[in-house]
Amino acid sequence: MSKLFILSRLSPSVMCESWKTAVVLVLLALLGATPSRANEKVYLHIDQDAYFLGETMWFAAYVNDTRSNQPSQLSKVLYVELLEPEGSVLKTVVCKIEDGKASGSIVLEPSMLSGLFELRAYTRYMCNWEENY
């Protein structure tokens, strides 16, 4: 009852915009789209827990649909980045995704400084959403 009371005090233009938004959200839900969440998630497996400079880091990636947890058919390219401890991108590897799977390697140059690095993997489709996957 309080919702009806609040709506009755809104101007007609505000009510019209609210209804438009509600209709769009309902249509997206019926089509299976979720506007607040990416539809892909990347699982990244590396061959070791720690590496020495000069070694090669091998990885396998699995790109899954977030709703069905099945291999995703949306993206065909995976980006894997090695980030320095300060957060800047040190290396980027581009991999082809086939049937939701990709693999590749990153050579850890002897000239690099040692430290705690971050590994990040994503598709361009995942970049369209606010949530950080």
N, CA and C atoms as an extended XYZ file, in Angstrom:
399
Properties=species:S:1:pos:R:3:atomname:S:1:resname:S:1:resid:I:1 pbc="F F F"
N         0.811       -1.188        0.000 N   MET     1
C         0.000        0.000        0.000 CA  MET     1
C         0.857        1.254        0.000 C   MET     1
N         2.004        1.234        0.712 N   SER     2
C         2.861        2.417        0.739 CA  SER     2
C         3.467        2.685       -0.633 C   SER     2
N         3.726        1.642       -1.421 N   LYS     3
C         4.266        1.856       -2.760 CA  LYS     3
C         3.264        2.574       -3.644 C   LYS     3
N         2.002        2.235       -3.557 N   LEU     4
C         0.983        2.917       -4.350 CA  LEU     4
C         0.836        4.364       -3.915 C   LEU     4
N         0.934        4.605       -2.643 N   PHE     5
C         0.824        5.961       -2.128 CA  PHE     5
C         1.988        6.816       -2.640 C   PHE     5
N         3.206        6.272       -2.629 N   ILE     6
C         4.379        7.013       -3.102 CA  ILE     6
C         4.257        7.271       -4.596 C   ILE     6
N         3.842        6.301       -5.360 N   LEU     7
C         3.707        6.482       -6.801 CA  LEU     7
C         2.642        7.505       -7.148 C   LEU     7
N         1.586        7.574       -6.369 N   SER     8
C         0.518        8.515       -6.690 CA  SER     8
C         0.968        9.962       -6.518 C   SER     8
N         2.031       10.211       -5.779 N   ARG     9
C         2.510       11.565       -5.560 CA  ARG     9
C         3.604       11.962       -6.561 C   ARG     9
N         4.070       11.058       -7.402 N   LEU    10
C         5.070       11.384       -8.414 CA  LEU    10
C         4.421       12.072       -9.600 C   LEU    10
N         5.212       12.900      -10.251 N   SER    11
C         4.689       13.583      -11.439 CA  SER    11
C         4.504       12.566      -12.568 C   SER    11
N         3.612       12.834      -13.524 N   PRO    12
C         3.375       11.898      -14.629 CA  PRO    12
C         4.640       11.597      -15.444 C   PRO    12
N         5.532       12.586      -15.633 N   SER    13
C         6.746       12.341      -16.421 CA  SER    13
C         7.684       11.378      -15.701 C   SER    13
N         7.798       11.508      -14.364 N   VAL    14
C         8.634       10.588      -13.589 CA  VAL    14
C         8.047        9.192      -13.623 C   VAL    14
N         6.734        9.091      -13.483 N   MET    15
C         6.078        7.772      -13.534 CA  MET    15
C         6.290        7.123      -14.890 C   MET    15
N         6.236        7.905      -15.958 N   CYS    16
C         6.425        7.375      -17.310 CA  CYS    16
C         7.832        6.800      -17.466 C   CYS    16
N         8.857        7.531      -16.986 N   GLU    17
C        10.242        7.048      -17.070 CA  GLU    17
C        10.435        5.791      -16.222 C   GLU    17
N         9.807        5.745      -15.044 N   SER    18
C         9.923        4.571      -14.176 CA  SER    18
C         9.316        3.346      -14.844 C   SER    18
N         8.177        3.522      -15.499 N   TRP    19
C         7.533        2.409      -16.192 CA  TRP    19
C         8.368        1.940      -17.360 C   TRP    19
N         8.993        2.876      -18.087 N   LYS    20
C         9.856        2.499      -19.211 CA  LYS    20
C        11.023        1.652      -18.718 C   LYS    20
N        11.636        2.075      -17.636 N   THR    21
C        12.754        1.326      -17.065 CA  THR    21
C        12.307       -0.059      -16.621 C   THR    21
N        11.162       -0.132      -15.970 N   ALA    22
C        10.640       -1.421      -15.502 CA  ALA    22
C        10.360       -2.358      -16.670 C   ALA    22
N         9.782       -1.832      -17.739 N   VAL    23
C         9.479       -2.656      -18.909 CA  VAL    23
C        10.759       -3.179      -19.546 C   VAL    23
N        11.784       -2.318      -19.657 N   VAL    24
C        13.061       -2.755      -20.238 CA  VAL    24
C        13.677       -3.858      -19.388 C   VAL    24
N        13.679       -3.706      -18.068 N   LEU    25
C        14.244       -4.732      -17.192 CA  LEU    25
C        13.487       -6.051      -17.286 C   LEU    25
N        12.183       -5.993      -17.385 N   VAL    26
C        11.381       -7.211      -17.528 CA  VAL    26
C        11.689       -7.892      -18.859 C   VAL    26
N        11.796       -7.117      -19.935 N   LEU    27
C        12.121       -7.693      -21.243 CA  LEU    27
C        13.505       -8.334      -21.237 C   LEU    27
N        14.485       -7.676      -20.608 N   LEU    28
C        15.816       -8.264      -20.519 CA  LEU    28
C        15.796       -9.562      -19.728 C   LEU    28
N        15.033       -9.591      -18.654 N   ALA    29
C        14.927      -10.816      -17.857 CA  ALA    29
C        14.284      -11.940      -18.661 C   ALA    29
N        13.255      -11.609      -19.444 N   LEU    30
C        12.597      -12.621      -20.275 CA  LEU    30
C        13.518      -13.151      -21.360 C   LEU    30
N        14.414      -12.302      -21.865 N   LEU    31
C        15.360      -12.727      -22.894 CA  LEU    31
C        16.567      -13.452      -22.318 C   LEU    31
N        16.668      -13.484      -20.995 N   GLY    32
C        17.775      -14.202      -20.363 CA  GLY    32
C        18.997      -13.348      -20.139 C   GLY    32
N        18.942      -12.059      -20.427 N   ALA    33
C        20.079      -11.183      -20.200 CA  ALA    33
C        20.028      -10.660      -18.774 C   ALA    33
N        21.193      -10.474      -18.188 N   THR    34
C        21.273       -9.898      -16.854 CA  THR    34
C        22.109       -8.631      -16.949 C   THR    34
N        21.492       -7.457      -16.886 N   PRO    35
C        22.212       -6.230      -17.122 CA  PRO    35
C        23.259       -5.869      -16.081 C   PRO    35
N        23.216       -6.453      -14.914 N   SER    36
C        24.169       -6.074      -13.883 CA  SER    36
C        25.305       -7.076      -13.724 C   SER    36
N        25.404       -8.039      -14.626 N   ARG    37
C        26.399       -9.087      -14.433 CA  ARG    37
C        26.886       -9.609      -15.779 C   ARG    37
N        28.173       -9.839      -15.867 N   ALA    38
C        28.743      -10.375      -17.094 CA  ALA    38
C        28.259      -11.805      -17.311 C   ALA    38
N        28.208      -12.227      -18.557 N   ASN    39
C        27.734      -13.573      -18.878 CA  ASN    39
C        28.873      -14.565      -19.081 C   ASN    39
N        30.104      -14.130      -18.871 N   GLU    40
C        31.253      -15.018      -18.994 CA  GLU    40
C        32.124      -14.901      -17.749 C   GLU    40
N        32.789      -16.016      -17.454 N   LYS    41
C        33.761      -16.029      -16.363 CA  LYS    41
C        34.939      -16.881      -16.810 C   LYS    41
N        36.149      -16.431      -16.487 N   VAL    42
C        37.364      -17.139      -16.886 CA  VAL    42
C        37.969      -17.831      -15.673 C   VAL    42
N        38.267      -19.112      -15.831 N   TYR    43
C        39.004      -19.875      -14.830 CA  TYR    43
C        40.398      -20.076      -15.394 C   TYR    43
N        41.406      -19.645      -14.656 N   LEU    44
C        42.787      -19.694      -15.132 CA  LEU    44
C        43.590      -20.647      -14.261 C   LEU    44
N        44.263      -21.611      -14.893 N   HIS    45
C        45.106      -22.577      -14.183 CA  HIS    45
C        46.546      -22.368      -14.628 C   HIS    45
N        47.444      -22.257      -13.657 N   ILE    46
C        48.867      -22.134      -13.980 CA  ILE    46
C        49.586      -23.396      -13.515 C   ILE    46
N        50.763      -23.626      -14.080 N   ASP    47
C        51.453      -24.891      -13.843 CA  ASP    47
C        52.225      -24.953      -12.525 C   ASP    47
N        52.479      -23.804      -11.870 N   GLN    48
C        53.200      -23.784      -10.602 CA  GLN    48
C        52.633      -22.685       -9.706 C   GLN    48
N        53.020      -22.741       -8.436 N   ASP    49
C        52.613      -21.689       -7.496 CA  ASP    49
C        53.608      -20.531       -7.465 C   ASP    49
N        54.879      -20.816       -7.729 N   ALA    50
C        55.932      -19.804       -7.699 CA  ALA    50
C        56.895      -20.051       -8.844 C   ALA    50
N        57.526      -18.983       -9.304 N   TYR    51
C        58.424      -19.061      -10.452 CA  TYR    51
C        59.711      -18.314      -10.161 C   TYR    51
N        60.796      -18.765      -10.818 N   PHE    52
C        62.053      -18.036      -10.802 CA  PHE    52
C        62.132      -17.216      -12.085 C   PHE    52
N        62.878      -16.114      -12.023 N   LEU    53
C        63.088      -15.326      -13.231 CA  LEU    53
C        63.781      -16.194      -14.277 C   LEU    53
N        63.368      -16.053      -15.520 N   GLY    54
C        63.896      -16.870      -16.607 CA  GLY    54
C        63.023      -18.075      -16.930 C   GLY    54
N        62.107      -18.430      -16.037 N   GLU    55
C        61.210      -19.551      -16.286 CA  GLU    55
C        60.032      -19.125      -17.157 C   GLU    55
N        59.319      -20.114      -17.680 N   THR    56
C        58.119      -19.871      -18.468 CA  THR    56
C        56.896      -20.290      -17.663 C   THR    56
N        55.940      -19.385      -17.584 N   MET    57
C        54.691      -19.666      -16.895 CA  MET    57
C        53.693      -20.184      -17.928 C   MET    57
N        53.275      -21.425      -17.784 N   TRP    58
C        52.286      -22.017      -18.682 CA  TRP    58
C        50.918      -21.930      -18.038 C   TRP    58
N        49.901      -21.672      -18.837 N   PHE    59
C        48.556      -21.570      -18.281 CA  PHE    59
C        47.529      -22.192      -19.221 C   PHE    59
N        46.422      -22.609      -18.624 N   ALA    60
C        45.244      -23.073      -19.355 CA  ALA    60
C        44.073      -22.255      -18.838 C   ALA    60
N        43.164      -21.897      -19.730 N   ALA    61
C        42.018      -21.078      -19.341 CA  ALA    61
C        40.735      -21.733      -19.820 C   ALA    61
N        39.709      -21.570      -19.013 N   TYR    62
C        38.390      -22.088      -19.338 CA  TYR    62
C        37.417      -20.925      -19.244 C   TYR    62
N        36.739      -20.623      -20.338 N   VAL    63
C        35.782      -19.517      -20.384 CA  VAL    63
C        34.390      -20.133      -20.359 C   VAL    63
N        33.666      -19.867      -19.273 N   ASN    64
C        32.349      -20.469      -19.080 CA  ASN    64
C        31.252      -19.423      -19.060 C   ASN    64
N        30.067      -19.851      -19.458 N   ASP    65
C        28.861      -19.056      -19.323 CA  ASP    65
C        28.496      -19.044      -17.839 C   ASP    65
N        28.223      -17.862      -17.280 N   THR    66
C        27.973      -17.789      -15.838 CA  THR    66
C        26.656      -18.432      -15.428 C   THR    66
N        25.692      -18.483      -16.333 N   ARG    67
C        24.392      -19.050      -15.969 CA  ARG    67
C        24.394      -20.569      -16.020 C   ARG    67
N        24.969      -21.133      -17.069 N   SER    68
C        24.923      -22.590      -17.233 CA  SER    68
C        26.213      -23.287      -16.801 C   SER    68
N        27.281      -22.529      -16.595 N   ASN    69
C        28.610      -23.058      -16.282 CA  ASN    69
C        29.132      -23.998      -17.365 C   ASN    69
N        28.634      -23.815      -18.573 N   GLN    70
C        29.098      -24.574      -19.745 CA  GLN    70
C        30.082      -23.699      -20.523 C   GLN    70
N        30.897      -24.288      -21.409 N   PRO    71
C        31.823      -23.475      -22.207 CA  PRO    71
C        31.082      -22.362      -22.960 C   PRO    71
N        31.625      -21.169      -22.879 N   SER    72
C        30.998      -20.010      -23.510 CA  SER    72
C        31.265      -19.998      -25.009 C   SER    72
N        30.284      -19.544      -25.756 N   GLN    73
C        30.421      -19.401      -27.200 CA  GLN    73
C        30.464      -17.921      -27.605 C   GLN    73
N        30.445      -17.008      -26.623 N   LEU    74
C        30.393      -15.574      -26.913 CA  LEU    74
C        31.710      -15.028      -27.441 C   LEU    74
N        32.806      -15.336      -26.773 N   SER    75
C        34.101      -14.736      -27.118 CA  SER    75
C        35.015      -15.735      -27.808 C   SER    75
N        35.862      -15.209      -28.654 N   LYS    76
C        36.844      -16.037      -29.365 CA  LYS    76
C        38.277      -15.659      -29.032 C   LYS    76
N        38.451      -14.570      -28.230 N   VAL    77
C        39.788      -14.086      -27.882 CA  VAL    77
C        39.873      -13.874      -26.372 C   VAL    77
N        40.967      -14.361      -25.771 N   LEU    78
C        41.222      -14.194      -24.340 CA  LEU    78
C        42.480      -13.358      -24.162 C   LEU    78
N        42.432      -12.426      -23.229 N   TYR    79
C        43.582      -11.590      -22.900 CA  TYR    79
C        44.069      -11.990      -21.516 C   TYR    79
N        45.359      -12.300      -21.413 N   VAL    80
C        45.967      -12.650      -20.130 CA  VAL    80
C        47.067      -11.634      -19.878 C   VAL    80
N        47.002      -10.984      -18.716 N   GLU    81
C        47.959       -9.934      -18.394 CA  GLU    81
C        48.740      -10.284      -17.132 C   GLU    81
N        50.026       -9.962      -17.161 N   LEU    82
C        50.884      -10.074      -15.993 CA  LEU    82
C        51.076       -8.664      -15.463 C   LEU    82
N        50.661       -8.428      -14.214 N   LEU    83
C        50.721       -7.096      -13.619 CA  LEU    83
C        51.839       -7.021      -12.592 C   LEU    83
N        52.555       -5.913      -12.610 N   GLU    84
C        53.616       -5.670      -11.638 CA  GLU    84
C        52.996       -5.438      -10.256 C   GLU    84
N        53.817       -5.516       -9.198 N   PRO    85
C        53.277       -5.276       -7.856 CA  PRO    85
C        52.593       -3.911       -7.714 C   PRO    85
N        53.014       -2.919       -8.498 N   GLU    86
C        52.393       -1.591       -8.444 CA  GLU    86
C        51.063       -1.546       -9.175 C   GLU    86
N        50.759       -2.570       -9.967 N   GLY    87
C        49.483       -2.640      -10.670 CA  GLY    87
C        49.543       -2.345      -12.155 C   GLY    87
N        50.678       -1.941      -12.684 N   SER    88
C        50.774       -1.668      -14.119 CA  SER    88
C        50.983       -2.971      -14.892 C   SER    88
N        50.491       -2.987      -16.125 N   VAL    89
C        50.574       -4.187      -16.961 CA  VAL    89
C        51.998       -4.338      -17.486 C   VAL    89
N        52.601       -5.477      -17.217 N   LEU    90
C        53.965       -5.760      -17.651 CA  LEU    90
C        53.973       -6.493      -18.991 C   LEU    90
N        53.091       -7.484      -19.136 N   LYS    91
C        52.991       -8.261      -20.375 CA  LYS    91
C        51.540       -8.617      -20.633 C   LYS    91
N        51.197       -8.700      -21.904 N   THR    92
C        49.865       -9.137      -22.317 CA  THR    92
C        50.011      -10.238      -23.352 C   THR    92
N        49.274      -11.313      -23.157 N   VAL    93
C        49.259      -12.424      -24.106 CA  VAL    93
C        47.828      -12.544      -24.635 C   VAL    93
N        47.697      -12.674      -25.952 N   VAL    94
C        46.393      -12.829      -26.591 CA  VAL    94
C        46.274      -14.277      -27.058 C   VAL    94
N        45.186      -14.947      -26.645 N   CYS    95
C        44.998      -16.365      -26.962 CA  CYS    95
C        43.674      -16.570      -27.689 C   CYS    95
N        43.657      -17.547      -28.559 N   LYS    96
C        42.428      -17.926      -29.259 CA  LYS    96
C        41.626      -18.885      -28.377 C   LYS    96
N        40.341      -18.603      -28.248 N   ILE    97
C        39.444      -19.467      -27.477 CA  ILE    97
C        38.738      -20.410      -28.440 C   ILE    97
N        38.856      -21.701      -28.185 N   GLU    98
C        38.156      -22.713      -28.984 CA  GLU    98
C        37.369      -23.606      -28.033 C   GLU    98
N        36.075      -23.689      -28.242 N   ASP    99
C        35.191      -24.495      -27.391 CA  ASP    99
C        35.345      -24.142      -25.915 C   ASP    99
N        35.513      -22.855      -25.619 N   GLY   100
C        35.616      -22.402      -24.248 CA  GLY   100
C        36.966      -22.627      -23.596 C   GLY   100
N        37.979      -23.048      -24.373 N   LYS   101
C        39.303      -23.329      -23.809 CA  LYS   101
C        40.374      -22.522      -24.532 C   LYS   101
N        41.395      -22.129      -23.781 N   ALA   102
C        42.545      -21.426      -24.348 CA  ALA   102
C        43.771      -21.805      -23.526 C   ALA   102
N        44.944      -21.624      -24.115 N   SER   103
C        46.179      -21.894      -23.377 CA  SER   103
C        47.283      -21.008      -23.933 C   SER   103
N        48.334      -20.870      -23.144 N   GLY   104
C        49.453      -20.040      -23.573 CA  GLY   104
C        50.543      -20.031      -22.529 C   GLY   104
N        51.494      -19.106      -22.712 N   SER   105
C        52.618      -19.012      -21.787 CA  SER   105
C        53.119      -17.574      -21.716 C   SER   105
N        53.812      -17.291      -20.629 N   ILE   106
C        54.451      -15.996      -20.422 CA  ILE   106
C        55.872      -16.280      -19.941 C   ILE   106
N        56.846      -15.737      -20.663 N   VAL   107
C        58.243      -15.901      -20.270 CA  VAL   107
C        58.570      -14.814      -19.249 C   VAL   107
N        59.103      -15.225      -18.112 N   LEU   108
C        59.499      -14.284      -17.067 CA  LEU   108
C        60.961      -13.905      -17.306 C   LEU   108
N        61.155      -12.764      -17.912 N   GLU   109
C        62.484      -12.304      -18.328 CA  GLU   109
C        63.432      -12.191      -17.133 C   GLU   109
N        64.689      -12.589      -17.304 N   PRO   110
C        65.665      -12.452      -16.214 CA  PRO   110
C        65.876      -11.005      -15.783 C   PRO   110
N        65.574      -10.056      -16.645 N   SER   111
C        65.764       -8.643      -16.317 CA  SER   111
C        64.649       -8.072      -15.428 C   SER   111
N        63.580       -8.836      -15.232 N   MET   112
C        62.470       -8.375      -14.386 CA  MET   112
C        62.898       -8.368      -12.925 C   MET   112
N        62.234       -7.538      -12.133 N   LEU   113
C        62.454       -7.546      -10.695 CA  LEU   113
C        61.591       -8.640      -10.074 C   LEU   113
N        62.078       -9.242       -9.019 N   SER   114
C        61.272      -10.270       -8.351 CA  SER   114
C        60.227       -9.596       -7.472 C   SER   114
N        59.191      -10.325       -7.131 N   GLY   115
C        58.129       -9.778       -6.298 CA  GLY   115
C        56.853      -10.565       -6.458 C   GLY   115
N        55.786      -10.020       -5.934 N   LEU   116
C        54.466      -10.646       -5.986 CA  LEU   116
C        53.698      -10.030       -7.157 C   LEU   116
N        53.462      -10.801       -8.196 N   PHE   117
C        52.803      -10.325       -9.399 CA  PHE   117
C        51.373      -10.842       -9.443 C   PHE   117
N        50.546      -10.159      -10.207 N   GLU   118
C        49.149      -10.557      -10.381 CA  GLU   118
C        48.949      -11.032      -11.808 C   GLU   118
N        48.115      -12.025      -11.966 N   LEU   119
C        47.766      -12.549      -13.281 CA  LEU   119
C        46.282      -12.299      -13.491 C   LEU   119
N        45.942      -11.671      -14.620 N   ARG   120
C        44.549      -11.306      -14.893 CA  ARG   120
C        44.171      -11.828      -16.273 C   ARG   120
N        42.981      -12.425      -16.375 N   ALA   121
C        42.483      -12.943      -17.646 CA  ALA   121
C        41.065      -12.447      -17.870 C   ALA   121
N        40.769      -12.039      -19.104 N   TYR   122
C        39.439      -11.518      -19.409 CA  TYR   122
C        39.180      -11.583      -20.907 C   TYR   122
N        37.920      -11.455      -21.260 N   THR   123
C        37.516      -11.314      -22.659 CA  THR   123
C        37.014       -9.884      -22.847 C   THR   123
N        36.947       -9.430      -24.065 N   ARG   124
C        36.422       -8.078      -24.320 CA  ARG   124
C        34.951       -7.988      -23.922 C   ARG   124
N        34.238       -9.081      -24.050 N   TYR   125
C        32.834       -9.095      -23.648 CA  TYR   125
C        32.701       -8.793      -22.158 C   TYR   125
N        33.613       -9.312      -21.348 N   MET   126
C        33.575       -9.096      -19.904 CA  MET   126
C        33.819       -7.631      -19.547 C   MET   126
N        34.495       -6.898      -20.391 N   CYS   127
C        34.794       -5.485      -20.126 CA  CYS   127
C        33.548       -4.605      -20.230 C   CYS   127
N        32.455       -5.118      -20.758 N   ASN   128
C        31.232       -4.335      -20.909 CA  ASN   128
C        30.454       -4.182      -19.610 C   ASN   128
N        30.867       -4.855      -18.558 N   TRP   129
C        30.088       -4.864      -17.324 CA  TRP   129
C        30.874       -4.200      -16.214 C   TRP   129
N        30.158       -3.587      -15.277 N   GLU   130
C        30.797       -2.860      -14.180 CA  GLU   130
C        31.502       -3.779      -13.188 C   GLU   130
N        30.919       -4.911      -12.912 N   GLU   131
C        31.485       -5.814      -11.919 CA  GLU   131
C        32.825       -6.338      -12.413 C   GLU   131
N        33.796       -6.420      -11.511 N   ASN   132
C        35.144       -6.831      -11.876 CA  ASN   132
C        35.266       -8.356      -11.799 C   ASN   132
N        35.305       -9.001      -12.932 N   TYR   133
C        35.500      -10.450      -12.978 CA  TYR   133
C        36.947      -10.761      -13.227 C   TYR   133
